[in-house]
Amino acid sequence: MDKVNHQWNNVTSIKWIERINTTKFWKEVDDYVDASGNNHFNELCKLSKRIIVLPFSNADVERLFSQMNIVKSKL
């Protein structure tokens, strides 16, 4: 976790081209290499990819259950 915190603090020190689209931004960070060919944001990028795919709401699932309850009776 310390590595991710350190990488998070350092990610702001670089001028990134993409600043609007979240997916494209993290792709740019993931592709970044310094002069020696190292990407110092590997762990941060792995964490961000895991977070990006998480659903931010369960409204779709709740809507599905509501529709199912209308169609299906207790019998």
Secondary structure, DSSP 8 states (H G I E B T S, - for coil): -HHHHHHHHHGGGS--S--S-HHHHHHHHHH---TTS--TTHHHHHHHHHHHTS-S--HHHHHHHHHHHHH----
